[in-house]
Amino acid sequence: MARALKAVADPTRLQMLSMLLAAPDGEACVCDLTAPLEQQQPTISYHLKVLADAGLVTKQKRGTWIWYSVHRDHEALLNLLVLERA
């Protein structure tokens, strides 16, 4: 629980979760997040790794790309956090 709370305490990661929840297919790759977040690929990848290590996002490799989505078990809670922030 502490790891998950620490992960969402970062504004960039909270924004990433918001973007993943709002994504048309509920998923995004690093390339979808770099421009909107105005961050470089290594930074985005690091933040996604933190979220994945905390169990908040899942990843699926397709070819050379990794697609990230909010873990189903945490979707309702993260929706509440994102909505409270708006």
C-alpha positions as CSV (number, residue, x, y, z in Angstrom):
1,M,0.0,0.0,0.0
2,A,2.8,2.4,0.9
3,R,4.5,1.8,-2.4
4,A,1.3,2.5,-4.4
5,L,0.7,5.7,-2.4
6,K,4.2,6.8,-3.0
7,A,3.9,6.1,-6.7
8,V,0.7,8.2,-7.1
9,A,2.1,11.1,-4.9
10,D,4.3,12.2,-7.9
11,P,2.4,14.7,-10.1
12,T,3.8,13.3,-13.3
13,R,2.7,9.8,-12.4
14,L,-0.7,10.9,-11.4
15,Q,-1.0,12.7,-14.7
16,M,0.1,9.5,-16.5
17,L,-2.6,7.5,-14.7
18,S,-5.2,10.1,-15.7
19,M,-4.1,9.8,-19.3
20,L,-4.2,6.0,-19.2
21,L,-7.7,6.0,-17.7
22,A,-8.8,8.5,-20.4
23,A,-7.1,6.7,-23.3
24,P,-9.6,5.5,-26.0
25,D,-8.5,1.9,-25.6
26,G,-7.5,2.3,-22.0
27,E,-3.8,1.9,-22.9
28,A,-0.9,3.9,-24.2
29,C,2.7,3.4,-25.1
30,V,5.6,5.7,-24.1
31,C,5.4,7.4,-27.5
32,D,1.8,8.5,-26.7
33,L,2.9,10.2,-23.4
34,T,6.2,12.0,-24.3
35,A,4.7,15.0,-26.1
36,P,1.7,15.7,-23.8
37,L,3.9,15.4,-20.7
38,E,6.8,17.3,-22.3
39,Q,9.2,14.6,-21.1
40,Q,11.8,12.5,-22.8
41,Q,11.3,8.7,-23.4
42,P,13.7,7.7,-20.6
43,T,11.9,9.8,-18.0
44,I,8.5,8.5,-19.1
45,S,9.8,4.9,-19.0
46,Y,11.1,5.4,-15.5
47,H,7.8,6.7,-14.2
48,L,5.9,3.9,-15.9
49,K,8.3,1.4,-14.3
50,V,7.6,2.9,-10.9
51,L,3.8,2.5,-11.5
52,A,4.3,-1.0,-12.7
53,D,6.4,-2.0,-9.8
54,A,3.7,-0.6,-7.5
55,G,1.2,-2.8,-9.2
56,L,-0.9,0.1,-10.5
57,V,-0.3,-0.5,-14.2
58,T,0.2,-3.6,-16.4
59,K,2.2,-3.8,-19.5
60,Q,2.0,-5.9,-22.6
61,K,4.7,-6.2,-25.2
62,R,3.6,-6.1,-28.8
63,G,6.5,-6.2,-31.3
64,T,9.0,-3.6,-30.1
65,W,6.4,-1.5,-28.2
66,I,5.2,-1.9,-24.7
67,W,1.6,-0.9,-24.0
68,Y,0.6,0.2,-20.5
69,S,-2.8,0.2,-18.9
70,V,-4.2,0.7,-15.5
71,H,-4.4,-2.5,-13.5
72,R,-8.1,-3.6,-13.4
73,D,-7.9,-4.2,-9.6
74,H,-7.0,-0.6,-9.0
75,E,-9.0,1.1,-11.7
76,A,-11.9,2.3,-9.5
77,L,-9.6,3.7,-6.8
78,L,-7.5,5.5,-9.4
79,N,-10.5,6.9,-11.0
80,L,-11.5,8.4,-7.7
81,L,-8.0,9.9,-7.2
82,V,-8.0,11.4,-10.7
83,L,-11.5,12.8,-10.3
84,E,-10.7,14.3,-6.9
85,R,-7.6,16.0,-8.5
86,A,-9.6,17.6,-11.3
